[in-house]
Amino acid sequence: MFTLLQKLAVFILILIASLPTLAAGAGSGGVANFTPVPGTTLFTDVNVFNGTDNKLYKGMSVLVEGTTITRISDKAIDAPEGAMVIAGNGKTLMPGLIDGHVHYMINANFDTVEKEMDLTDIAIRSTLVAERALMDGFTSARDMGGPAFGLMRNINNGVIIGPRIFPSGAFVSQTSGHGDFRDRADAGFGPLTAWDKSNFEQFGIGAVADGETEVLKAVRTNLRNGATQIKIMAGGGGSSRFDPIDTTQYSKKEVCAAVEAAADWGTYVSSHVFNDRAMNRLMDCGVKAFDHGFFMTEKVMKRIAKEGVYVVPQMWGLSPDLAKNPLMPAEKLPMVAQLQEVYGDFGKKLLKHKVKVVFASDYVGVYADAERARRYELWWRTQAFGSNFEVLKQLTSNAGELLELSGPRNPYAASGKLGVIEKGAAADILLVDGNPLEDISVLGATDKWFDADPEYKQIETLKIIMKDGVIYKNSL
């Protein structure tokens, strides 16, 4: 783990990388390139979970050359000169995990972010968040709201360690929507003015935009800053104070404007959404992914499956333990409990209708709580979907397909496919002591959440963590 002095140095580098003259992105000369150089690694006698099949391929050899998986064989592979040879001894080799919905820059309680923090606070804390995500086996993450561009650049340049970041930038919300985080005491009895902004907006966590013109500007600003996809708010939420969960947000013209602006840059729009009315509107405009979506009917599930839309739910949203979450306003708990009772079979219905589902931890808030939520989510999903295999697909190949929708905005396309173990794929690899198809706890899953130990501890059964051909953990 990094020392405090190293973290302070990283923070200074993040600030330097964020200056306007250096905003062109990774590799632009803004930050010195300290990227570790991948070598050649040969894994022998490993049981491979490839991310797509409900089985382990036993006694395999896997060769990594540079950043790419180049050979997979059930026979011995001669080690190239200078290769590191790792004897798996029957351990499970599988793709690095992918988190489809995180907020690495919202790393404290909302009130704390709004009233007590500035960008330096969240920047320093984000380095720890990213490091611990990678040490939990997550080699890629789709950041769905927050100024994660500097974090991405400095991970890519090797200044700090963390997953590949696919940033959305500021989530785009209407006035009164799920991204409007002003307090009761804030100005707001007339239209927004230049000074009528929450810290969430000032920091670039969210952007309040009304009408096609403002939505286009907000989307294009995110794309200018390096967004790989766009996130809009199309419904209410549990953690926001003034927008009921049942509401539909953004008109069809506004949604279609966001989709058109993203498509002009070769990428897509994903949306925070819960109800049928909003989802049908989103699909009419071509939105490609629905985040959360718990309260959809089976009729809409059928349309989602037909149109190939991805659903990215954090299933702890339907867990009774959600009531212990400090981010939940007390006045919303009765409604949430009622909805959980009605929609408790949400996961199994998604599988029934063959909807493409992607893992989401919805990492947000105090990092000790968010890290416990991520490990709880791994376990809870196996209960909600009734299958370790389905959850593993959501963590790997399904999520990799979703990331590919970023098209030319994907900064990692040259590395190869993500979420699979196959020839030509990116060398994002875990070596696990145990079989996650039978026991999800070997990936750190636990049935404890807020009652779990808040002190971060590494997952002992994750023996090797490799990202882009570089080994970041080796505890064999």
N, C-alpha and C positions, 0 to 999 in steps of 0.2 A: 504494500500500500504506500502511497505517496506520503512524505513528511509534510508538516505544516509549511516549512520553508519552500518546498517544491510546489505546493499548491498556490502559495502567494506568487511565485514566479510564473506559474501557469496563468494565473489571473491577469497579471500584467501583460502577458503575451496575448491573451484574449482581447484585452482592451486595445492593444496595438493593432490586432487584426481587424478590429471593428472600425477603425478610423476611415473616413470617406475615401481617402486616397488609396486605401488597401481593400476596398470593398468588392473587388472583382472576384474574390473567392479563392479557394485552395489552388496552390500552384501559380498564383499571380505574382509571387515575389514579395507578398506582404509579410510572410512569416518564414523563417528559415525552415528548410525541409529536413526533419529529423526522422523520417519514416524508416522503421526497421527494414532491413533487406531480407526478404524471404529466401530460404535456401531450398534444399531438396530433402524431403522426409519420406521414409518408407514405413508404413504401418504393417506389421505382420500378425497373423493369427488373430484377426478381429472378426466379430460378428456384426455385420453391417445392417443398420436400419437406414434405408435409402430415402426416406421421407415420403414415399408414395405407396409402398406395399406393406401389408399387414403381416410381416414376417421378418425374421433375421436371417440374413445370408451368412452362414457360418464358415469359419476357417478361411476368411478372405485376406488378401493383401491389397493395400491401397497405396499408390504412389502419388506424392505431391511434388510438383516441380514448379518452383516460383510461387505464383499465386493461384495455380490451377491444379485440379485433380487430373492426372494424365493417364493413369492406368488403374483398373480394378480387376482383380483376377482371383479365381478359386485355386490357383496354383501359385507356387512361390515366384516372386519377382526378384530378379537379381538387383541388388542395391547398386545404384550408380555411384561412381567415385565421389567421395566426400559427403555422401548422404547420411543423415541421421536416421538410424534404424530404431524403431520403437516396437517392442514386442508387446502385443496386446493381451496375450494369454487369455483369450476368450472374452475380453471385455467388449462392450458395445461401441461401435464407431457410428456416429450419426451426424446429420447436419447441425450447424449452429442454430440456435433458436432465434425466432423473429417475433418481436412484439409489435403488433399492428396498431397500437394506440397508446402513446405515452405523452406526457408533458414534463420533460426533464427540466424545463426552466420554471415550472410552477412547483417549487420544491419547499414550500412552507404552506401553512394554512392560508386560505384566501384573505382573511382579515389581516394577517401578518404581512402578506405580500402587498396588499392595498395601502396599509397604513404605516408599516414599520420598516419596509425594505426599499432598496434601490437596486439598480442593475448590478452594482458590484457585489451585493449580497447574493443575488441569484446566480451570478456568474461563478463565484467561488464555490458555491454549493453544488453547482451542476457538474463540476469536475469529479466530485465524490460520487454523485448519482451515476455518471457515465461509467466510472471505473467499476462500481459494484454491479451494474447491469452486465458488463462484460464478464465479471467474475461469477455471475449467476448463469453464464452460458449463452447470454443473448448477444449475438454477433451483429444483429441489425435491428433497427427500431424506426417506426414511422411516428415522427413527432407531430402531434395533431393540434398544436397551438402553443406558440411561444417563440421568443427570439433565439432560436437554436442554431442560427447560421454560424456564429463564431465558434460555438461548441463543435459543430460539424467540421469546420475548417481545421481547427486545432487537433482534432482526432485524426483527420485525414493526413495532416502534416506530421503526425507522430509526436506532437508536443505533449499530449496527454493520451491516456488510453480510454477506449470506450467502443461501443458498437458503431457500425455504419449508421449514420443518421440520415433519414429522409425527412427533411423539415417542411412543414406547411407554412411557417411564419404565423402571423397573427390570424386567429380564426375570425371569420367575417360574420357579423351579426347585425340584425336590425336593431333600432331603438326599441327597448323593452324586451329584447331577445336574450338568449342564453349567454351572450357575450357582453351584455350591458351590466357592468358591475358597480355602477354608482350606488352610493348609500342614500338612504332617505334624506339625510341632511345635505347632500350635494345639490347644487343647482340642477334644475331639471323640470321646471314647470312650464318651460317654453322649449322651442326647438334648440338643439345642440348648438353651442357656440364654440369658438376656437379654444376657450378656456374651460369648457364643460366636459372634461375628460377624466376618467378614472386612471389610477396608476396602471391598471391592466392595459389600457390603451397607450399611455405614455411609454410604457416599457416595450410595446410591440407584442404583448401577449394576445390581445384582441383588437379588433377594429370595428367600430360601429359605423355602418354605412347604410343609407336609405336611398332607394331609387336606383335605377339602372346606372346612372352616371357615377354615383358614389361607389356602388358595388364594383363596377369596372375598374375604378381607380384603386380600390383596396386590393382587388385580385392582382392587378398589374404591378402594384407596389411589392406584393409578396413575390411575384415572379422575378421582378428586378433584383430582389435581394437573394434569390437562389432557391425559391420554393420548388420542391419536386412534385408536389400536388397541392391542391387548394382545399381548405376546410371551411365550410359554411355551417351556420346554425339554422336548422329548419324546424326546430321545435323547442319546447321548454325542457327543464332539467331539474334534477334533484338538488344539486349543489348551489343553484342560483336562487336568489331570494324573491324575485318579483315576477317571474314568468312561470305560470303553472305548466306542469308536465304535458297536459293534454293539448296545449296550444299548437297551432300551425304557424310557422314563421317564414317570412319572405314570400312575395308574390311570384307567380310563374314567370313574369317578365324579368324579375330580379334574379331568380335562379338560372334562367336560360342565359342571361347576360354573363353570369359567373362561368357557366359551362363553356360558352363561346370564347371567352377570354382565355380560359385554360387550354381549350382545344387549339387555339391559335399558337400556343407554345408547345403543342404536342403532348400535353399532359391532361389530367382529369380532375374532377371535383369529387370530394368525399363529404358526407354531411352527417352532423349530429341530428338524429331524428328518432321519433318514437311511434307516431301514429300513421295509420293507413292513408289518410287524406294528404299528409305531407309527402309520404313515400311515393304515391302515385304522381304527384306533381313533380317530384324530383326525377322520377323515371321518364316522365314526359319530356323533360329537358335533357336527359342523358347523363345524369349523375351516376357514377360507377360504383360507389361504395356507401353503405349505410353504417354509421357508427352507433352502437347501442341497439335501437330498433326493437326493444322487448315487446311492444304492444301491438305488433302487426298481426293481422288475421291470416288464416291459412290461404285465403283467396289471394292476398298480396304476396305471400310466400311463393305461390305458384308463378306469379308474374315475375318476381325477383329471380327465381330459378331459370325461367324461360329466357330472360334478358341477360343473364350472366352477371347480375349485380352481386358484389361481395357484401356480406354482413359481418361486422367487426364488433361483437358485443363483449363487454367485460361482464362475465356471468355472475360475479359477486353482486351485481345490481339486483339480482333476484335471490340473494341469500339472506336468511334472517339475521346474519351477523352484520349486515349493512347498518342496522340500527345503532351499532356501537361506533360508527365512523364519525369522528368529530367534525367533518365537513358537512354533514347532513343537518340542515336547519330543522329544529325540533317540530316546527309546525307542519313539515312535509312528511313526517314519519308515519302518521296514520294512513295517508294516501299510498305511500310506498308499500306499506304492509299489505294493504288491500290488493294492490296490483301484483305483488309477489304471489299472493294466494291464487289469483285468477290465471296468471301467466307462468306458473311454476313448471309447466311442461314445454316451455319455449324451445329449449335445446333439442329435445327429441323430435319436435315438429319440424325444425329446420332440417334435420337429417332425413326425416320422412319425405320431405319435398325436394331433397337433393340440392339445397341451397349451399353455395360456397361460403364457408365460414372460416374466419381468421382469428387467431388468438389476440386478445387485448387485455392488458393489465390495467389500463387507464391510469398509469403511474402519475400520481398528482398528490401534492400536499407534503406534509412532514415526511422526510425520506425514510425515517424508521418505520412509519406506518405504511408508506407506499411499498417498501421492500417486503414487509410482511404480507401485504395485500397481494403482491405478485406471486409469492410462493403459495399463498392460500388459493389464489385463482387457479393455479395448476391443478391442485387437488379438487377444488369445487367443480371445475369443468368436467372432470371424469364422472362426477355424480350427475351433473346436469345433462351430459350427452350419453352417459352410460357406456363409455368406451375409451380406453386409453389410446387406442389407435387413432380415433377421430380427433382427439385432442392433439396428438403428436403431428398429425397432418396439418392441423390448424397452426401449429407452431413452426412448421417447416415448409412443405411444398405449396400448400394453399397460400400462405403468406408471401412466399417468393413470387407466385403468380401475380398477386396484388401489387407488389413493388414494381414489377415489370411494366405496369400501366403508366408509369412515369415517362416511359419512352425516352426521347432525347434529353429530358431533364434529369435522368438517372445518372448521377456522377460516378456510379460504380459499374456501369454496363460492361466495361472492358474486362472486368474480373470474371464474368461468366454468370450462369444461373445461380440463384440463391435458393436455399431451402432444400437442396437435394444432394445426394451422393451419387454422382455419375461422371463419366468421362467428360472433361471440358467444363465442369461446374467450378464455381469459386471454391477455393480451399478454406471454407468456414466449417470447422470440424470440431466435434466433441468426442472424447473418449471417456466412456461412462462405466463405472464399476457396478454392473447390474443390467437388468433388462427392463427398460421403461415401458415396453408393451405389457409387461406383467406387474410392474411396480413403479408407479409414477414418482414415488418419493426419492428415487435415485437422481431425479432432476431437481430436488429441493422442495418438492410439493409437500404440503402439510395441511392438516385439518384445523390448525390453529391460525387465528388472524390477530385480532387485537389482544388476545390472551397469550400470544407467542412472545418469546423473549425479544425485546426491542433491540438488543445489541446485535449488530451484524456479525454473522459468522459465515465463513466460506463453506460451500457444499463439499463435503469430503469425498463424495462419490463422483464428482466431476474431476477426473484425473488430468485430462489435457483439454485446454481451450485454445483453439487455433482460429485466427481470423486472417483471411487473405494470405495464407501460407506462413504466417508468423505465429509462433507459440507464445502465448501470454501467460499460461499457467501450465506447469508440469509437476505434478505431485506423485508421480509413479515412484 
